[in-house]
Amino acid sequence: MGTITPRESKDGSTAYKAQVRIRKGGKVLHQETKTFERRQAAQIWIKQREAALSHADGLKAALQENPPVKDMIKRYIEELGKPLDRTKKMILGQISGSTLGEVKAAQLESSHIVGYMRMVDVAPSTRGHYLAHLSSVITLARPAWGFPVDSSVVADARVALTRMGLVGRSRHRERRPTIDEMDRLMNEFGKVRERTPDSIPMQELAAFTIFSLRRISEICRLRWDDLDEDGCRVMVRELKHPNTKAGNDTWVDLTPEALRIVSAQPRDDDRIFPYRPLTASTAFTNAVQFLGIDDLHLNDLRHEGASRLSEMGWTIQRVAAVSGHRSWNTLKRYTHVRAVGDKYEDWKWLEVIAPLRNQAVLKS
């Protein structure tokens, strides 16, 4: 016998979730759900599906179109039509390889998702990403492929996980390095480079992170062909954005210091900084730990750069032109104004990594 459950929508209206289950030996053999705006429509659908499933051929066809979550994910990746970013691909891969990935579409309930999320050892904000990526798959599965999966299960799971405190927004970091900490780091990076000339040039990368406000993954994608020196700008390919995950190529302004560092780089590769982001992140973390600096991340240097520009009196619009942010609400978390002026004025390390006299010779 089918069941109908009223559900309140976000706009305050009432929707009706219709559910049909076929049991055998005390176990759910097949389950289908569908949501309607009117109760009468839900009742009609239940009668139609129960009639169809009462025949052997109808039940057989339904069971054949009831793939596990991992197969839905596989088809989603194959037919999406655009490449997934690394994080989304990793998360979907983890779900596919878990017990959640084995659950059949028609049997998938919010309790399965809640149970999996409770087992994932990540921050509450990261669990939100897991839910969002899973929702992308499930939302497409019924209308695109006809799979009998209830698209509301993720939303129900999110409500439960939020109330349990397992899903929430990320905490805003306000950690900024002091000049002394940056001097110690730059000195250590220089020593490593002297001992191992082929090692990654962390002095340049750390300084450029501050002065460009770029993520290390973006820095390592910058290309000489995308540099407009006369316009003091560069195109960032695949700029990270909460709503646009791919194809988000954006021109951003370069501060004078950032352009100076770029101009000092050798042009022996298509990329300006031809290095692996993970290598840079690891090198930074190792140096921080070796020097005993407390709780400093490479990404904190972006916060430092945005706050520096604000302390120098730059307007929100001008800072956003460098950072690539599209709204003040997003940018404000990266700006923590503590003083007035430029604490990096006459910073000795800029002359070390990008001597003006050498650049003058190259341009002459």
Disulfide bonds with the S-S distance in Angstrom:
none
